[in-house]
Amino acid sequence: MPFMLLEKLVGGRAELWLTLGVVCLCLASLFVSARILTRADPVYRQPRALWAAAVALFMVLCFRPDQFGQREHFALIAVLPWLALQCARQRMPDFATGTLFERIMAGLGAGVVVMVKPPHFALALILPSLCLAFQRRSPKPLFVVENLLGATIATAYVTSIVVFDRAYFSEILPFVREIYLPSRMPLAEMLVDWPKIVLLFAMATALAAGGLKQMHWDVKIPLLTALGFVPAFIIMGKGWPNHALPMAVLGIWAVGIQFLRTIGCHNVAFVRKAAAILGCALALQFAVRSQYAVLSANNDPLAPAIASILGAVEKPTIISIGAQLQLAHPLARRVGGAFVSRSPAAWAVYNAEQLARDAARPEQKHRLEGLRDKMIGEFAHEIAAKKPDIVLYSAYGYPIWDMLEDTRIAAEIQHYDVFYRDPFATVYMRQGLSRHHRLSRQID
């Protein structure tokens, strides 16, 4: 929202403002975190710490380029000052450290982390705080300024929804419970992917430290936070890389900090050094694989569809009945169009169809099919009422069912011509517009 507002107030593309905003927020977060840590421990002021800072910047900013600017990316950036402040506090007998500015920044970050995925991400902050409180035999680590400020912000956020957005509870949550939440990856598939990677980093870090009791709190705190993100990943049940981004990066951070603290100790046992090197090798391998997967993939599958639309019609009105959210955006912005549908895509239709197919009870199957048909009817009515210039369609990734088979959608689509088609997207253009375009091309 701030970046869209900047586009309207200042000019320039919101995508550019988003990129600059994420980079600046990342640099600011790392600067505040580094300031806290360098003041707390001389190990972070040594020359080799500069390499660690460069690696940290890469991990936070570039680790998964395909997840740049996701909500979880903002959560990762926001949590760093809070982590650094907990590391610094642990060193103090009275658990008091940090300037007022640093505490406020850490508290604001903590609030953002919880608001990104409430209440799932709260455990990432609660787990290290509880462990610190248990180690101190005192509740003081739970009631520090940044925790109280973060809790206040999150509470105010939830209260504002309760007071000003009651439709969230009466309409959105029932819909989400019915259509979105039940669509989950099998637990076994989720556990063998990202959580397994975090646990491998945890094991390598523990071996490098010489055991859990020997592990430094500067390593424990980010590792506990990474482990605190694991239940959120499982609860959400999608297995998507953006959901795993914070725990993967912080798991690698724990390995890196342990390596930084191990390589300077000449009397460290060979096994511990080998474990630290192994952890770094695993992190490097994982980072290279992630980069290769992104760089070798088709990162702009909409480019041909966009090229076909540009020049065909100026500022087209667009509706998407595609199965994926990614079909309509950023296509609508890149062709200078106006997206006129109240729904960004027909993903809920496909979710309902899949859940109906898997339903164990006939009454559940009947209810889900009724929801599916109701949503299809709403899309058909919207196309008939708004008569968009372009209708986008794709069942990509959902080969079991075709929404165009519904007679209501077919009746509306008959007023459109297939203007462009590839495996990822089909562009339907309103017949008058498409005939005009074909005539123009013939004249040219």
Secondary structure, 3 states (H helix, E strand, C coil): CHHHHHHHHCCCCHHHHHHHHHHHHHHHHHHHHHHHHHHHCHHHHCCHHHHHHHHHHHHHHHCCHHHCCCHHHHHHHHHHHHHHHHHHHHCCCCCCCCCHHHHHHHHHHHHHHHHHCCCCCHHHHHHHHHHHHHHHCCCHHHCCHHHHHHHHHHHHHHHHHHHHCCHHHHHHHHHHHHHHCCCCCCHHHHHCCHHHHHHHHHHHHHHHHCCCCCCCHHHHHHHHHHHHHHHHHHHHCCCCHHHHHHHHHHHHHHHHHHHHHHCCCCCCCHHHHHHHHHHHHHHHHHHHHHHHHHHCCCCCCCHHHHHHHCCCCCCCEEEECCCCHHHCCCHHHHCCCEECCCCCCCHHHHHHHHHHHHCCCHHHHHHHHHHHHHHHHHHHHHHHHHCCCEEEECCCCCCCCCHHHCHHHHHHHCCEEEEEECCCCEEEEEHHHHHHHHHHHHHC
